[in-house]
């Protein structure tokens, strides 16, 4: 497991703000696309996940429900931050 937090960006500039705040706390994080597959996330093996975006953008992403369920099976923390 990496000591990294992945920020899944669902078309929202709030992901940048979340990354700035995490980095301000000396937490290593990386912003990745909201269309990243659960297998790709598992390969990175982050310590936690932050989902950033408007609810509407997440609803329009077909992978979102599938991704969320797959991510919940990881041994990572999961947070959702609406804009």
C-alpha positions in Angstrom: 0.0 0.0 0.0 1.3 3.5 -0.9 1.2 6.3 1.5 -0.7 8.3 -1.1 -4.2 9.6 -1.3 -5.9 9.5 -4.7 -8.3 12.3 -5.6 -10.7 11.1 -8.2 -11.8 14.2 -10.2 -15.3 14.2 -11.6 -15.0 17.4 -13.6 -14.6 19.8 -10.7 -12.0 22.4 -9.8 -12.6 21.6 -6.2 -10.2 18.6 -6.6 -7.3 21.1 -7.0 -8.4 22.8 -3.7 -8.6 19.5 -1.9 -5.1 18.6 -3.1 -3.7 21.9 -2.0 -5.2 21.4 1.5 -3.9 17.8 1.8 -0.5 18.9 0.6 -0.6 21.7 3.1 -0.9 19.0 5.8 2.1 17.2 4.2 -0.1 14.4 2.8 1.1 13.0 -0.6 -1.8 13.0 -3.0 -2.4 12.8 -6.7 -5.4 13.9 -8.8 -6.6 11.4 -11.3 -9.5 11.2 -13.7 -12.9 10.1 -12.5 -13.0 7.7 -15.4 -10.0 5.7 -13.9 -11.0 2.1 -13.5 -11.2 0.3 -10.2 -8.4 -2.1 -11.4 -6.1 0.9 -12.1 -6.8 2.3 -8.6 -6.1 -1.2 -7.1 -2.8 -1.3 -8.9 -1.8 2.0 -7.4 -2.9 0.8 -4.0 -3.5 4.2 -2.3 -3.9 4.7 1.4 -7.3 6.4 0.7 -9.5 7.9 -1.9 -11.3 11.3 -2.2 -14.1 11.6 -4.7 -14.4 15.3 -5.8 -17.1 16.7 -8.1 -20.6 17.8 -8.5 -23.2 15.2 -7.8 -24.5 15.8 -11.4 -21.1 15.0 -12.9 -20.8 11.8 -10.9 -24.3 10.7 -12.0 -23.3 11.2 -15.6 -20.3 9.0 -15.2 -21.3 5.4 -15.9 -18.4 4.0 -13.9 -19.2 5.9 -10.8 -21.5 3.4 -9.0 -19.4 0.5 -10.1 -16.2 2.3 -9.1 -17.5 3.2 -5.7 -18.6 -0.3 -4.9 -15.2 -1.7 -6.0 -13.3 0.9 -4.1 -15.3 0.1 -0.9 -13.8 -3.4 -1.1 -10.3 -2.0 -1.0 -8.5 -1.6 2.3 -8.5 2.2 1.8 -10.4 5.1 3.3 -13.0 6.7 1.1 -14.3 10.2 1.3 -16.7 12.1 -1.0 -16.4 15.8 -1.3 -19.3 17.6 -3.1 -18.6 21.1 -4.5 
